[in-house]
Amino acid sequence: MDRLAAKAAWAILRSVGPLQDLHIFDEPPPGAAQDWTVPQEWNAYSNADHQHWSDLVNRQSEALQGLACEAFLDGLSALDLGRDGIPNFDEFNARFLAQTGWQAVTVPGVIPNGAFFQHLAERRFPVANFIRQHSSLDYNEEPDMFHDVFGHLPMFVDRTFGDFMAAYGRAGLRAEGQGMSDLLGHLYLHTVEFGLIREGASVKAYGAGLLSSYAETVHAVTNPEARRLRFDLPRMMRTDYLFDKFQPTYFVIESFAALLETMETTSLSQVYRELDGYDVLAPGEQHENDVTIEIGAA
């Protein structure tokens, strides 16, 4: 499973082109370091690329008002993510490190789990060094720089969320040795990619898969037909996901502090043992212990 099933499956299942055209790697490509990082080569981006980036950032920033969580919107304002063009990470990282304790590192695309987990454990977030085609404003076949930077990086301004991501990276390294990356990958998908958080009587989006896709953010936050369940770690780790349509089920956390506490205090090895032998729950499948979060219910 590369880049946590979520990323590889996204690239494969949502692809409309041949597999070899996607940025999926089993070995570091020429020019990549052993940790899978590559130069950003910022000077190679065209004026059209920079304009396309600004169009994406400006439009998505405006669209997410009232839908994204406060932490994301605060982070978006703090980082000022290249409204005048694609960020040059040689310059961006000095400010990002001071604001978050993290750095962005460029990678060629979907990289193996071990390298991904190691970067997270050492407070580096891997970012694809390519941007979606100019025709792909609302949808892209695989995670690109816009998804990774716009969708993920603002959340790291919230230091508690950043601590959760580092703890997740450390847990991922352990899971690799235990052969449990698939289960842990479900946790990543249902939080970091498609997670919701309660804010008063509302739920808001914090997952990057949502925040880089306006249409699914609206669906997840406002559609009464979407199922929103209270955060439940074992339930989440058993739950499969979709990549060719909107998720039928989303998980709602109470706070990032609670999410971090769960990550730091739960024996994941014990959870893996408890789930051994249980079938994976299909997307949208109901379970007798599910607790539904109703929109407007405090």
Secondary structure, DSSP 8 states (H G I E B T S, - for coil): -BTTTHHHHHHHHT--S-GGGS-B-SS--TT--TTS-----GGGS-HHHHHHHHHHHHHHHHHTTTTB-HHHHHHHHHH---TTSS--HHHHHHHHHHHHS-EEEEESSB-BHHHHHHHHHTTEEEEES----TT-SS--SS--HHIIIIIIGGGGGSHHHHHHHHHHHHHHHHHHHHT-HHHHHHHHIIIIIT-EEEETTEEEE--HHHHT-HHHHHHHHH-TTSEEEE--HHHHHHB---SSS--SEEEEES-HHHHHHHHHHS-HHHHHHHHTT---B-TT---TT--B--TT--
